[in-house]
Amino acid sequence: MVDSLKKPSVEEIRPGVKTPAKETILTPRFYTTDFDEMAKMDISVNEAELQAILEEFRVDYNRHHFVRDAEFEQSWDHLDGETRQLFIEFLERSCTAEFSGFLLYKELARKLKGKNPVLAECFLLMSRDEARHAGFLNKAMSDFNLSLDLGF
């Protein structure tokens, strides 16, 4: 009889740090963009809308949105092997995507700073939010005694 609650083995590059996902069509990838094209973008048509978006980012309505509340104070050992593995993969893919967004937006903010300050600040504040999301998801991985080495 197979123990349905048995935890599947997770490959680790070092204790507690999950090996990155294998190459598949759904493997998390890092976003890229054409920085020169972004720098040339004419925002004059939508500048009022971008200013409104920027003000919303500055207010930071989501500052307290990603909080580990009492619901997280539990063991996740009740998840069966396949469900557990799928959830860990979901966390990994989501965390990788959010971290990739953080890196992209941060670099866009840096490269656009002198050319388009409004757009640069929007991307800077978006990078802040993406970093929060990635941190939240990576912390959720610790509930499974794992983390991602995002620098790797």
C-alpha positions as a printed Julia matrix, in Angstrom:
152×3 Matrix{Float64}:
  0.0    0.0     0.0
  1.33   3.44   -0.94
  1.28   6.12    1.74
 -0.73   8.93    0.08
  0.65  11.48    2.55
  4.25  10.62    1.81
  6.17  13.73    0.82
  7.7   13.48   -2.65
 11.42  13.98   -2.8
 12.47  17.42   -3.95
 15.85  17.86   -5.57
 17.98  20.38   -3.72
 21.16  22.15   -4.86
 22.05  22.45   -1.18
 20.03  21.67    1.95
 16.73  23.55    1.87
 17.34  25.21   -1.54
 15.28  23.71   -4.36
 16.94  22.79   -7.65
 15.47  24.99  -10.43
 12.69  23.51  -12.56
 13.69  21.37  -15.51
 13.33  22.77  -19.03
  9.75  22.32  -20.22
  7.33  24.46  -22.17
  6.14  25.88  -18.82
  9.58  26.37  -17.24
  9.79  29.78  -15.6
 11.81  32.13  -17.74
 13.1   35.62  -17.21
 11.44  38.48  -19.01
 13.38  40.58  -21.48
 12.64  43.76  -23.39
 14.17  46.21  -25.84
 15.4   48.99  -23.55
 16.19  51.33  -26.46
 12.63  51.04  -27.8
 11.24  51.73  -24.34
 13.43  54.83  -24.04
 12.06  56.14  -27.37
  8.43  55.59  -26.37
  6.34  58.76  -26.69
  4.06  59.01  -23.67
  2.7   62.49  -24.45
 -0.62  61.05  -25.65
 -1.2   59.23  -22.36
  0.83  61.36  -19.97
 -2.16  62.34  -17.81
 -3.11  58.68  -17.38
  0.49  57.74  -16.56
  0.65  60.53  -13.97
 -2.55  59.16  -12.38
 -1.07  55.65  -12.33
  2.14  57.01  -10.82
  0.17  58.72   -8.04
 -1.57  55.41   -7.26
  1.8   53.64   -7.11
  3.13  56.34   -4.77
  0.16  55.91   -2.4
  1.1   52.21   -2.21
 -2.31  50.72   -1.51
 -0.81  47.2    -1.57
  1.8   47.9     1.12
 -0.01  45.67    3.64
 -1.65  43.3     1.17
  0.94  40.51    1.24
  0.9   39.58    4.91
  1.34  36.13    6.37
 -1.68  36.01    8.66
 -2.89  33.28   11.03
 -3.9   31.07    8.1
 -0.21  30.45    7.45
  0.4   29.23   11.0
 -0.18  25.6    10.17
  1.57  22.57    8.85
  1.16  21.72    5.19
  2.03  18.07    5.77
 -1.61  17.12    5.13
 -1.14  17.72    1.39
 -0.76  14.41   -0.44
  2.36  13.76   -2.51
  1.09  14.86   -5.93
 -0.81  17.89   -4.59
  2.2   18.91   -2.55
  4.52  18.63   -5.56
  2.15  20.63   -7.76
  1.82  23.35   -5.13
  5.6   23.61   -4.72
  5.94  23.88   -8.52
  3.26  26.59   -8.56
  5.12  28.54   -5.86
  8.4   28.17   -7.74
  7.01  29.3   -11.08
  5.16  32.2    -9.51
  8.15  33.32   -7.46
 10.46  33.12  -10.48
  8.04  35.16  -12.59
  7.67  37.83   -9.9
 11.43  38.02   -9.36
 11.96  38.29  -13.11
  9.46  41.15  -13.22
 11.3   42.86  -10.37
 14.62  42.65  -12.24
 13.13  43.84  -15.52
 11.25  46.77  -13.99
 14.24  47.81  -11.88
 16.48  47.83  -14.95
 13.87  49.75  -16.96
 13.66  52.34  -14.18
 17.43  52.7   -14.19
 17.74  52.99  -17.97
 14.77  55.37  -18.39
 15.59  57.67  -15.47
 17.23  60.4   -17.55
 15.04  59.93  -20.63
 11.53  59.5   -19.27
 11.3   60.19  -15.51
  7.56  59.5   -15.24
  7.82  56.09  -16.85
 11.03  55.39  -14.92
  9.34  56.04  -11.58
  6.35  53.89  -12.56
  8.72  51.0   -13.3
 10.66  51.62  -10.1
  7.49  51.37   -8.02
  6.34  48.34   -9.99
  9.69  46.69   -9.19
  9.03  47.36   -5.5
  5.71  45.52   -5.76
  7.15  42.6    -7.74
  9.91  42.21   -5.12
  7.24  42.02   -2.4
  5.37  39.34   -4.33
  8.53  37.29   -4.9
  9.5   37.59   -1.24
  6.03  36.5    -0.12
  6.1   33.47   -2.41
  9.65  32.51   -1.44
  8.63  32.74    2.23
  5.72  30.4     1.43
  8.3   27.93    0.07
  9.84  27.91    3.54
  6.6   26.35    4.79
  7.8   23.29    2.85
 11.35  23.65    4.25
 12.53  24.93    0.87
 13.57  28.2    -0.69
 14.69  29.36   -4.1
 18.16  30.71   -4.71
 16.95  33.61   -6.84
 20.51  34.7    -7.54
 21.12  31.31   -9.14
